[in-house]
Amino acid sequence: FKIHRPKLHVSLTLVHGYFTLWTISHPDTMKDSNARIETMCHALHLLESEHGVCLRGCSLSIHADNTCREVKNNPFMRWAALQTSCSNLKSVSVRFLRSGHSHEDVDQAFGRLARHLSRLKVAQEPDDFLDSIKQFASGMGRPHEAHSYVTIMAQTRDWTLWFLLSNLSIHLTVTSVLQSVHFSLNVAAVFDLKSCAKERVPCWCSSISCGRHRLAWGTA
C-alpha cells in the first residue's frame, strides 16, 4: 500500500545584515499573497522590536520569486504602497528573480535544509519539524545574519478581501526595463488617506500588536 508522507510549507525570509526568518505552515494554508504579507509584517515587526531599526526612514528592497501567486500581484503591491503612504516606510522596491534561479543564497539555504531534514528519523508533529529547523537555523553559519527565528504560521488574514472591500485607489509606476538579474517594479503609490481613516487601515505597525495577529502566529 502507498504511504502518504506528511507535507508542510516552509518559507525563508532572509533579512540581510540582521536575521533569517523561517515560517512553517500546514499544507491547507494557502501560499498566496496573504501569506507573504503576513510574513513581511512579522519580519518588519522583528526588525523594529528586536533589532531597534527605525523603519520610517528606511527604504525596503524586496527580492522574491517571479511568480504571480505570492508577491507579483495586486494585493501585495497595495500592501507595499500602503506602507509608504502611511509613512511606515520611506519607500518600497520589489524585484523578481528570473525563472530557474538556483544560485541565490536563499536557494542554497533550502538545499542545505533538505539534507538536514533527510537525516530526521522521526517527525510526527509540526513541532518536531520546528525543533529540527531551529537546530539547523542556529548552525547555518551566516556571520551577518547571526539571529534566526522559526515560527509556525497557523493561519493568515484575508488581506485580499480587505483591499477589495476598502475600495482604496492605487497608482503604480512600473519599470519594465529588464535588468541583468532582476525584473524591477518600483512602487510609487498614494492611497486616499480619508478612505484609510474610515476603514481603519491594517498597516503593519498597528496590526502586528493586535490579538488576532498573535493567534495567527504560533510560538517560536
N, C-alpha and C positions, 0 to 999 in steps of 0.2 A: 504494500500500500504506500501511497505517497504522503510524506510528512510535510506539512506546510511550516516553513520557517517563520519565526516572528519577524515583523518588519517595523522599523521606526524611521522617522525622518530626522536626519542630523544636518544641521547647518552651522556654518562658521562665519562669524563677523570678525574680521581682523582689523583692529584699530591701530594703525602703525604708530609706534612710539609709546603706546600705552598698555594695551591688553588684547587678549583674544577672548571672544565670547562664543561658546558652543551652546546651541539650543537643540533639545531633543523633543520631538512631538510624536504623537500616536499616528498611525497610518491613516486614520479617518480625519485628521486635521489637515485641511487644505494647504498646499504650498502655493499660496497666491499672494496678491498684493497686501492683503490684510496681515498675513504672517510676517511679511518683510517690514511692514510699517511698525508692527509691534516690536520686532527685533531692533529696528533703528531707534525706537523710543527708549527701549531698555538700554541700548548702548550709549545714547546721549545722557540718560539718567546716570549711568555709571561714570561717565566722563566728568560730570559736574559734582556728583555726590561723593564719589570715592577718590577722584584724582584732582579735584579742585580747579577744573577748567571753566573759565567764564565763557560760555558759548555765545553770548550776544555779539562778541566781536570776532567770532571765528567763521571762516569760510569752509564749509563741509564739501569734500570731494568724495563721491561715491563711485566705486568701480564694481560692476555687477555683471552677471551673465547676460548674454544677448538673447534674452527670452522675454516675450510679452506676458508671460504668466505671472512673474514675480515683481519685477521692477520697471520694465519697459512698458508702462501702461499709464492710463489716465489717472487712476486713484493715487498711485504713488507720486506722480508729478504734482497732483493737487496737494498732497501732504507736504511735499518739499516746498512748494510755493507758499503754503500756509505758514511754514516756519520763518520764511523771510519776511512775509508781510506783517506778521505779528512780532517781529524783531527778536524771535528766539535764536535765530542765526543770522549772520551778516549776509551770507549767500550760500547757495547750494548748487553744485555742479554734478551731474550724473553722466557717467561714461560707461560704455558697454564693451566687454571683451569680444574679440572675434570668435566666431564659432570654431570649435575644435581646439581651443587653447588647452594646453596641458603642462605648461612650464611655469605658471604663476606659483607664488608661494602658497596660495590657498589650495591649489590642486595638489601640490606636494604634501601639504598637511593632511589632506584626505587620504592620499596613498599610504602615508605612514600610519594613520588611524586604522585603515583597513587591515594592515599587517598586525597591528596591535590587537584588534578585536578578533582576528583569526586564531589567536592563541588563548582566547577566553573560552574555557571549557563549559562553564555553566552560567547561564544568564536567563532567569525565568521571569524577571520583572524589569520594567524600565529603570527602576532604581539601581539594578545590577549594572546596566549599561552606563548609568550616570556615574557610578563609582569608578568603573573602568575608564571612562573618558576623562574623569577628573585626574586619575593616575597618569594617563597619557599626557594630558594638557600640562600638568605640573613638570613634566620632563621633556617638553618639546625643545628646549634649548634655544629659545629666541631671546637674546640679551636685551633687545629694545622693547620687547613685549613680555616683561617678566611676570606680569599678573595674568591670571586666567580665570574665567568664570564659566561654569557649566550649570545649566538650569533646564528644567522641563517646562515646555510651553503646552499647557493642557488645552487651552482654547484661545481664540482671538476674538476681538470685537469686529463688528461689521463696519469697517471704515467706508467701504464702497457704498453701502446703503446710506450712511450718514452724509457723504458728499452729495449723493443723489437727492436726498430729501432737503438738504440745506439750501440747495439752489444757488450755490456760490459761483460767481463768474471767474474765469481764469484766462490769462493771456500768456502764452508761452512763446519765447524766442528760441527757435530750433536752429542749431548749427548743423548743417548736413555735410560738412567737409569731412572726408574720410581721412583720418589720421593714420599714422603708421601702426599703432597698436589698438586704439580705441575709436569707437564711434562716440562723438561728443554731442551732448544735448545739454545746453545751459538753461537753467530755469531763471527767467526774469519775469516774475508774475506779481500781480497786485490783486488782492481779494477785496471785496466790498466789506469794509470794516463794520458798517452798520448792520449788514446781514450777519456778520460774525457775532456781534454783540447780542443779537436776537436769538441766535441758535446755540449760544454757549460753545464756542469753538473748542474742540478737544485737542488743543495743542499739547505737545509732549510735557511741557513744564507743569501743566495743571493736571493732566490726566494720569501722569505717572504715579501720583500720590493717592489717587482715589482707591476706595476699597475694591472696586471692580477689577482694577488692574492687578492688585495683589492676588486676587483669586485666579486671575488668568495665568499667572506665572507660579510654577512650583518652587519649592525651596531648593537652593543650591547647596 
